[in-house]
Amino acid sequence: MLVSNTTKIALEASLKKLLVQKPLDKITINDITSDCGISRMSFYYHFKDIYDLVEWCCVEDGKRALQDKKTYDTWQEGVCQIFEAVMENKTFILNVYRSVGRGKVERYLHKLTYQLIVGVVDEKSTQADLTEEDKAFIAEFYKYGFVGMMLDWIERGMRDDYGKLVEMMSITLRGCITNSIHNFEAERHIGNKA
């Protein structure tokens, strides 16, 4: 498992290095494997194509950024760290955004953001009478707001102060997830009485 991860990390480093030099659509698997000294066969053992590697890179960067920031008290820090991870990989993200389009980047960000929000929803709903479907819906709903704001920020070239953006998102969302949980629970009890 460790060797497998080392290979993936080497491929990630080569991809990011090459993306500083040229756009994603001009990079070949041969470029990546030559740069890091790994065989094409090893590449295909881990990834089906370059876009699969790109997705893995985005998700791994996000996981590293989030680490233990999936609680109600730390979600704002988690969102801030996702922005920081994107900023640290600005050339990579902008190149991927321009090469594969908003839809692909949106999919990567959805995976990350959903994990963050569902952790908060799970924590805040431990005493609530909610189904897993209810919790998933709440997390999905808020995920779209987070990702939409981040995609707009990326589209603007990441020039805006993301700290201010996260602060404004925090103000907007203060109490909203908890309120959504209470609303779902109240609706469930009304439905059970009918």
N, C-alpha and C positions, 0 to 999 in steps of 0.2 A: 504494500500500500504506500509506503514511504517513497519507494523508487518511482512509483506511478505518479505521485504528487510532484516529485522533483522534476520529472519529465514535463509535466503540465506547466509547472512554474517556469521552466526554461523556455518552453514554447511561448508562453505569455510574455516573458521578457523580450524575446526576439521580435514578436509581433509588435509590441509597444515601441521598441527601438526602430523598427522599420517604418512604423507609422509616422515617425518624426521626419523621415526622409521622403516618403511618397504616400499617395492616397491608397486606401484599402483595396480598391479595385485594380491597382497596379502591382499588388503584392501577391506572390504565388506561394504555394506550399513549399516549393523548392527553395525559395528565398528564405523562408522561416527556418526550415530544417538545416539549410547550409549555414545560416547565421549561428545557430546554437549547437551544431554538430550532432544532431539527432536524425536518425533515418526517417525517410518518408513512411516506411512501414510502421514505425513507432508513432508517428503523427496519426496515421489512420487507425491505430489501435485505440487511441484516446479520443479522437475527434473525427466526425464524418467529413467536415470541410472547414474552411477558414471561418465561416460565419458561426459554426458551432464553437470554435475556439474563442471568437469574439464574445459570444454569449457567456461562455464559461468565465472569461476574464471579468466581464461586467458583474456577474453574480458573485464571484469570489471577492472582487474589490468591495462590493456592497456588504457582504458577510463580514469582512474584516472591519469595515467601518462601523457596522452595527454592534457586533460582539454582544455585549450584555445590555444593550440599550432598548429593550423591548418591553419596558414597564411604563405604567402611567407617569411615574415621576421622572423617567429618563427618556421618554419618546422624543421630546423636543431636542435633546442632545443627540439622539439617534438620527433624526432628520438632518440636523446640522452636520453630523459626521458623514451622511450620504452626500450632502452638498460638497463637503470638504474632499471626499474621495473623488467625486466628479471633477472638482477643481484641480486636484493633484494630477489627474489624468486628462487635463483639458485637451491637449493635442489629440490624444487617443479618442476621447468621446466626440469631439467635434468632427474628426475624420470619419468615425463610424457613423455619426449622425448624417453627415453629408453623403456618405457612400451607400448606406443601407436604408436611410430614410428614418423619418420620425416613428413610423410604426414599429420597426424592430427595436429601437431604443426604448420606446414606450413599453414594449413587452418585457425587456430586461428590468426596467424600473418598476413595473408592476410586481414582478416577483419579489424584489427587495422590499418595496413599500408594504406589500400585503403582509409579509412576515413581521414587519415592525408593528403594524396596526392590529393584526390578529392577536399578537401578544398582549397588547393593551386591552383589547376587547375581552380576551380570556380572563385577564387579571381582574378587570372591573365587573365581570359578570359571574364571579364564583358563587355569589349568593343569589343570583337571579335565576328565574325559571325561564331559561331560553333554550331553544333547540340549537344544534350545531349549525343548522341552516340559517337561523336568525343571526347568529354571531358572524357567520361568513358573509351574510348580506351587509351587515354594518361595516365590517372591515373592507369589503369591496367598495362600498359607497364612498368612504373616506379616502380610500386608496386613489380613486380617480381625481380627487381634488389635489392631493399631494403631487401626483405624477403630472397632472396638467400644469401646475405651477412650475415644477421643475423643468418640464419640456419647453415651456415658454421662456424660461431663464436661459436654457441651453440655446434656443433659437436666437435669442438676443446676443449671443456670443459670450455668455457668462460674465457680462460686465457689471451687472447689478450686484449690490452688496447682499450676498445670500444670508448673512446674519440678520439683516433687517427683514428680509423676506420670511425667514423662519420665525422671527418674532411676530410678524403680522399674522402668519398662519396660526401661531400659538394663541394669539389674542382671539382670532376668529373661532378657533376650535375649543376654547376653554369651556369645559363642561359638556360639550356637544356629544362626545362618545358616551359618556355616562348618561346623559339625557336620552340618547337613542336607546340605550339598554333599558332604561326605565319605561320608555314609551312602548317598546316591544313587549316587555313584561306586563304592563298594564293592559295592553291590547289582548294578550294571551288570556289574562284573567277575565276580561270582559267577554271574550269568545267562549270561555269555559262556562260562564254563567248563563249564556243564552241558550 
